[in-house]
Amino acid sequence: MILDVRHIKKFFGNKLVLDDVSLTLDAGECLGVVGLSGCGKSTLARIIARLIDCDGGQIVLCGEDITHAAGNDFYRDMQMIFQTPEDSFDPRRTLGASIAEPIKNFLGGDNLRGRVENLLAEVGLPAAYVDRYPREVSGGECQRAAIARAISVAPKLLICDEATSALDVTIQAQVVALIKNLCVRRNIACLFITHDLALLPRLADRVIVLHGGQIVDSGSPRQLIDDAKSPFTRQLMASDFWEEAV
């Protein structure tokens, strides 16, 4: 098991945002997390990625309890892909320099440029993009570069927090296919957080539905269509786009 999240609670002030949320994730598996805005999806991602603390529960990554871990050693096994790729890069540095940074920090070694060029090729970008700045590429290209950076240290877990929501529909489908192929080929576990139901059947092996900070349903995309247990889930599943995608 790559990720084991146990009974997570989170308060913002007096408001309970996540209430007893538990999930597991195995190598090569993609778990989709879906729900309306404000349901706690991104908060859950940020807690798992140790960007914010939880107020209860436990996070176990690759057998190690990281609930209160300090430092950043665990980022060797876990990487995150954010919603707006341009904001995740330093505008003063080339894409190549940003992609090379985690390699230097966690892996070391020589021939960094060659290794970065190989990563760019793996995500469908020419070697020349090593020398380009974030402002010089499209949103889709920038997100591909962000994916290259995320896989550069061969993580066990990718967390994608609305990683396609800033892209147009055609580019979304390409990026989803890329993430799926990389996770299968590299045996990476993927936590994919989205509000777009139509993306999940192409990507997710399992889906959990968050509502009011709680998991109200879980199963494969097909199971949620055929046997949704929560009225809220049935309302979400009524989307024609979801039906056609499944």
C-alpha positions as CSV (number, residue, x, y, z in Angstrom):
1,M,0.0,0.0,0.0
2,I,1.3,3.4,-1.0
3,L,-1.1,5.7,0.9
4,D,-3.2,5.1,4.0
5,V,-5.2,8.0,5.2
6,R,-7.1,7.4,8.5
7,H,-9.9,9.3,10.1
8,I,-8.8,12.8,9.0
9,K,-10.5,15.8,10.7
10,K,-9.9,19.4,9.9
11,F,-11.4,22.6,11.3
12,F,-11.2,26.1,10.0
13,G,-12.2,28.2,13.0
14,N,-15.3,26.5,14.3
15,K,-16.2,25.0,11.0
16,L,-15.6,21.2,10.5
17,V,-14.3,21.0,6.9
18,L,-13.3,17.3,6.9
19,D,-15.0,14.8,9.1
20,D,-13.5,11.3,9.6
21,V,-12.1,10.9,6.0
22,S,-10.3,7.7,5.4
23,L,-8.9,6.2,2.1
24,T,-6.2,3.9,0.8
25,L,-4.3,3.8,-2.5
26,D,-2.1,1.1,-4.0
27,A,0.8,1.3,-6.5
28,G,-0.4,1.9,-10.0
29,E,-3.9,2.8,-8.9
30,C,-5.8,6.0,-9.5
31,L,-8.3,7.2,-7.0
32,G,-10.6,10.0,-8.1
33,V,-12.0,12.5,-5.5
34,V,-15.0,14.4,-6.6
35,G,-17.5,16.8,-5.0
36,L,-18.9,20.3,-5.3
37,S,-16.8,23.4,-4.5
38,G,-16.3,23.7,-0.7
39,C,-16.7,20.0,0.0
40,G,-13.1,19.6,1.3
41,K,-11.4,18.1,-1.8
42,S,-8.5,20.5,-2.0
43,T,-8.2,20.7,1.8
44,L,-7.7,16.9,1.8
45,A,-5.1,17.1,-0.9
46,R,-3.2,19.8,1.0
47,I,-3.3,17.8,4.2
48,I,-2.0,14.7,2.5
49,A,0.8,16.7,0.9
50,R,1.7,18.2,4.3
51,L,1.0,21.7,3.1
52,I,-1.4,22.2,6.1
53,D,-1.9,20.2,9.3
54,C,-4.9,18.1,10.1
55,D,-6.7,18.3,13.5
56,G,-7.1,14.6,13.9
57,G,-6.2,11.4,12.1
58,Q,-3.1,9.9,10.5
59,I,-1.4,9.9,7.1
60,V,0.9,6.9,6.3
61,L,3.0,7.1,3.1
62,C,4.9,4.0,2.0
63,G,4.6,2.6,5.5
64,E,5.8,5.8,7.3
65,D,3.7,8.0,9.4
66,I,4.1,11.5,8.0
67,T,1.1,13.1,9.9
68,H,3.4,15.5,11.7
69,A,6.6,15.0,9.7
70,A,8.9,18.0,9.5
71,G,11.3,18.8,6.6
72,N,10.7,17.6,3.1
73,D,12.3,14.1,2.8
74,F,8.9,12.5,2.1
75,Y,8.6,14.5,-1.1
76,R,11.0,12.0,-2.6
77,D,8.0,9.6,-2.6
78,M,5.1,12.2,-3.1
79,Q,4.8,15.0,-5.6
80,M,1.9,17.3,-6.4
81,I,0.6,18.8,-9.6
82,F,-1.4,22.0,-9.1
83,Q,-4.3,23.7,-10.8
84,T,-2.5,26.6,-12.4
85,P,0.8,25.4,-13.8
86,E,2.2,28.9,-14.5
87,D,1.9,29.7,-10.8
88,S,3.9,26.6,-9.8
89,F,7.0,27.7,-11.7
90,D,9.4,30.5,-10.8
91,P,9.0,32.9,-13.7
92,R,12.6,33.9,-13.4
93,R,13.9,30.4,-14.1
94,T,13.7,28.3,-17.3
95,L,11.5,25.2,-17.3
96,G,14.6,23.1,-17.5
97,A,16.1,24.7,-14.3
98,S,12.9,24.1,-12.4
99,I,12.6,20.5,-13.5
100,A,16.2,19.8,-12.6
101,E,15.9,21.2,-9.1
102,P,14.2,18.2,-7.4
103,I,16.6,15.9,-9.3
104,K,19.6,17.7,-7.7
105,N,17.9,17.8,-4.3
106,F,16.9,14.2,-4.1
107,L,18.9,12.2,-6.6
108,G,22.1,14.2,-7.5
109,G,24.3,13.0,-10.2
110,D,25.5,14.5,-13.5
111,N,24.1,15.1,-17.0
112,L,21.1,17.0,-15.6
113,R,20.3,18.6,-18.9
114,G,20.1,15.2,-20.6
115,R,17.9,13.8,-17.9
116,V,15.6,16.8,-18.1
117,E,15.4,16.4,-21.9
118,N,14.4,12.8,-21.5
119,L,11.7,13.8,-19.0
120,L,10.3,16.4,-21.4
121,A,10.2,13.8,-24.2
122,E,8.3,11.5,-21.9
123,V,5.6,14.1,-21.5
124,G,5.5,15.0,-25.2
125,L,7.6,18.2,-25.2
126,P,10.7,18.9,-27.4
127,A,14.1,19.1,-25.9
128,A,14.3,22.8,-26.7
129,Y,11.8,23.5,-24.0
130,V,14.6,23.1,-21.5
131,D,15.6,26.7,-22.2
132,R,12.1,28.2,-22.3
133,Y,10.4,30.3,-19.6
134,P,6.9,29.6,-18.3
135,R,5.6,32.7,-20.0
136,E,6.8,31.4,-23.3
137,V,4.7,28.3,-23.4
138,S,1.0,27.5,-23.5
139,G,-1.0,26.4,-20.4
140,G,-1.1,22.8,-21.6
141,E,2.6,22.8,-22.3
142,C,3.4,24.3,-18.9
143,Q,1.3,21.6,-17.3
144,R,3.2,19.0,-19.2
145,A,6.4,20.5,-17.9
146,A,4.9,20.4,-14.3
147,I,4.2,16.7,-14.8
148,A,7.8,16.2,-16.0
149,R,9.0,17.9,-12.8
150,A,6.7,15.8,-10.6
151,I,7.9,12.5,-12.1
152,S,11.6,13.5,-12.1
153,V,12.3,11.9,-8.7
154,A,10.3,8.7,-9.5
155,P,7.7,9.3,-6.8
156,K,5.4,6.6,-5.5
157,L,2.4,9.0,-5.3
158,L,1.1,11.8,-7.5
159,I,-1.5,14.2,-6.1
160,C,-3.3,16.1,-8.8
161,D,-5.4,18.9,-7.4
162,E,-7.7,20.1,-10.2
163,A,-4.7,19.7,-12.5
164,T,-6.8,20.1,-15.7
165,S,-9.4,22.6,-14.7
166,A,-7.4,25.6,-16.1
167,L,-7.1,23.9,-19.5
168,D,-9.5,23.8,-22.5
169,V,-11.4,20.5,-23.1
170,T,-9.2,19.1,-25.8
171,I,-6.0,19.7,-23.8
172,Q,-7.7,18.3,-20.7
173,A,-8.2,15.0,-22.4
174,Q,-4.6,14.9,-23.6
175,V,-3.2,15.7,-20.1
176,V,-5.5,13.1,-18.5
177,A,-4.3,10.4,-20.9
178,L,-0.7,11.4,-20.2
179,I,-1.2,11.1,-16.4
180,K,-2.9,7.8,-16.8
181,N,-0.2,6.4,-19.1
182,L,2.6,7.6,-16.8
183,C,1.0,6.1,-13.7
184,V,0.5,2.7,-15.4
185,R,4.0,2.6,-17.0
186,R,5.8,3.8,-13.9
187,N,3.5,2.1,-11.4
188,I,2.6,5.4,-9.6
189,A,-0.3,5.8,-7.3
190,C,-2.4,8.8,-8.2
191,L,-4.9,10.8,-6.2
192,F,-6.9,12.9,-8.7
193,I,-9.1,15.6,-7.3
194,T,-11.6,17.2,-9.7
195,H,-15.0,18.7,-10.0
196,D,-15.3,17.4,-13.6
197,L,-17.0,14.0,-13.5
198,A,-16.4,13.4,-17.2
199,L,-12.7,13.0,-16.7
200,L,-12.9,10.2,-14.1
201,P,-13.9,7.2,-16.2
202,R,-10.9,7.7,-18.4
203,L,-8.6,7.9,-15.4
204,A,-9.9,6.6,-12.1
205,D,-10.0,2.9,-11.0
206,R,-12.0,4.0,-8.0
207,V,-13.9,7.2,-7.0
208,I,-14.8,8.7,-3.6
209,V,-17.5,11.3,-3.4
210,L,-17.1,14.0,-0.8
211,H,-20.1,16.0,0.5
212,G,-20.0,18.3,3.6
213,G,-16.5,17.1,4.4
214,Q,-17.5,13.4,4.5
215,I,-17.2,10.5,2.1
216,V,-20.8,9.7,1.1
217,D,-20.0,7.1,-1.6
218,S,-17.2,5.1,-3.1
219,G,-16.6,2.6,-5.9
220,S,-15.7,2.3,-9.5
221,P,-17.2,4.8,-11.9
222,R,-19.5,2.1,-13.2
223,Q,-20.6,1.1,-9.7
224,L,-21.4,4.7,-8.8
225,I,-23.6,4.9,-11.9
226,D,-25.4,1.6,-11.2
227,D,-25.6,1.6,-7.4
228,A,-25.0,5.0,-5.9
229,K,-25.9,4.9,-2.2
230,S,-26.2,8.6,-1.5
231,P,-28.9,10.8,-2.9
232,F,-26.2,13.4,-3.5
233,T,-24.1,11.0,-5.6
234,R,-27.2,10.1,-7.6
235,Q,-27.7,13.8,-8.3
236,L,-24.0,14.1,-9.5
237,M,-24.3,10.9,-11.6
238,A,-27.3,12.4,-13.5
239,S,-24.9,14.2,-15.8
240,D,-25.2,13.1,-19.4
241,F,-21.5,13.7,-19.9
242,W,-20.7,11.2,-17.1
243,E,-23.0,8.6,-18.6
244,E,-21.5,8.9,-22.1
245,A,-17.9,8.8,-20.7
246,V,-18.6,5.6,-18.8
